[in-house]
Amino acid sequence: MTAELLQTDAAHTGASGPASTAATGGFLVRTARPDEYDRVGEVTYLGFGHGEPGATQPDAERLALLHGAAARAEAGDLLVAVDDSGAILGTASLLRADSALVRQSRGGEAELRLLAVLPEARRRGIGEALMAEAIARARTWGAPALVLDTGPQNERSQRLYHRLGFDRLPERETIPASRGGLLAVFRLPFG
């Protein structure tokens, strides 16, 4: 599923890109509003499975990052996918290269972090639509590429990144993953 550009997101002060709607699926991708930041943090936490029974809980630093939507918005573009009622279904953080929140960016690359979709909203193309919007916005920034990382066991996300044209960069895989192994690094060059 690809995102189809619809309108400029003028509702958010400082918005830097267009809003998108999925060709099907009944949701809109746009910049998060400040009044939504608390819910974006909750969706990020739940999207990473921490709200499920028996789930391991993140350490304090990771918990602050998951709930730190305002900081992520200041560091770039905080994207949300919302349904017709305005409920947030998913989110992604597109970060500028000079942000303190990047961990893989080099040479001016934009970085995507914390792509998360609520468990009950999965398999509707929301993650792919958030990715498409992040790619489009990173290109408008003039970034040479978009880089991201994911857990080595996250095969579903890795298939999505390959389908969108990202290449895996094993030579840049140096950060330990929480469940063992090293975070898998992916890069999509522009131009």
N, C-alpha and C positions, 0 to 999 in steps of 0.2 A: 504494500500500500504506500502511496506517496502522498506528500502533503501538497495541497493546492492553495496558492496564495490568494487571500481574500481582501484584506484591508490593512491599513496601518493601525497599529495599536497605540492610539493617541490617548487612551484612558489612563495610561501610566506615565507619570512625569519621568522624562529621561528614557523612555522606551527607545530601543535602538533597532527595532526591526518589525517586520510585518507579522500580523497574526495569520495563522493557517488553520484550515479545517481539513480533516481527513476526508478523502473522497467518499468513504462510507464509514459508518461507525458511530455517528452522532456525537462527536466531540470536537472541541476547538483547541488549538494550541496557541498560546499567547504568553506575554510577559505577566508574571505574578504581580499583584498589587500589594502594597505594604500591609493592608488589612488582612491579607491571606497568608502572611509569612508563618504564623503559628501553625496553621493547618498544613502548609507546605512541609514544615518540619515533621509533623505527625505522619504525613503521607510518605515522606522519605524513610522514616523509622519503620513504618509498617511495610513499605515496599521492599525493604531489605530483610523482611521476615522476623524482625525482633518482637513483634506482637503475638506471634504464634505460640501455642502451648509448648513448653519444653525448649524453646529457642534460647540460644546463648545470648546473653546481654552484652552490649558493647561496653568498653571501658569508658571512663569519663570524657576523655579527649574525643573519642569517636562519637559518643552521644552528643557532645556539644556541636560537632560538625554536622551530624544528621539534623539536629534541631536549629542550626544556625543559618536559617534562610536569609535573614537580613544581611549577614556578612557575605553570603554568596551573591546576593543581588547587587551589593556594592562592588563586588569583584568582577562583575560581568553582566550576563543576562540570566535571570532566574525564570525558566520556562515552566509553564503548567499546561496540562491537558485538562479541560473542564467539559462536563456534560451540559446538556441543555438547561439544567437547573442551576448551573454554576458550581456544582460539586467538583472538587479537584480529584482527578483519577490518577494522575501521574505527574512527575516533575523531572527536570534535568537542569544542571547548572553549567552554563557555558562561561568559562573563565578566561579573562585576558591574561596574556603571558606574564605580565608584571605583578600579578596577584600573589599574595602570600599563600593562597590556598592551592596553587598548582603544585603537582609533584612530578609530572612527566614532561612538561613543556620545556622546549629548548629553541633557541633562535627565533623567538617571536611566535611560536605555535600557539594557537588557541587550545584550550583543554576542556574536555567534557568530564564532569564529575557527577556522581550521585544520580544517575538515571534510575528512577524508581517508579514502579506502577503498582497500585494496590492489587493484592492477590485476586480480589473478586472482579477486577477490571482487565485482567490479562487476556491475551490471545484475541485482542480486538484491533491490533495495529497501533496502539498508543505509543509504545516504545519506539517503533519505527517512525511515527509522525514526529515525536519529540526529537529524534535524531536528525530527521530531514530538516526541521526548523533550525536546529543547532548548526548544521552544516551550512545552510543558507546564510545564517547570520555571521558565522565565522568568516565566510568568503567576503561579506560586505565590510568586515573589519580590516581586510587586507592581510590577514594571517596567511603564512605560506602553507599551513596545514592545520588539521585538527588532530589532536592526540588524546588518547584515553587509556585507562587500564581497567582490568576486571580480574576477578578471581580465576585461577587456572581451571577450576571445576565448573565455571559458568558457561557451559557449552551453548546454551540457547542464545545468550548475548553474543558470544563469539561468532556464531553462525550469522546473526544479524549484521555484525560489523563487517564480516567478509562479504556478505551480499551487498552491502552499501559501498564496497570498494576499498575498505581499509586493508592494510597489510599488517601482519604481525611482525613485531621487531624484537626477536629474542635477545639481541645484543643490548637492549635497553631494559631488560627485565632484571631488576636488582632489589626491588622492595618485597620483603616477605609478605605473603598473604596470611590472613588470620587462620585459615584452615589448612595451612601447610603449602609448601611450594612458593613460587614467586608470582607476583601479579603479572598477568599477561598484558603487554603493551601493544596498542594498535595505533596506526597513523594513516590518515587520509590526506595525501598531498593535493594542493590546489595548483592549477595552472599547468 
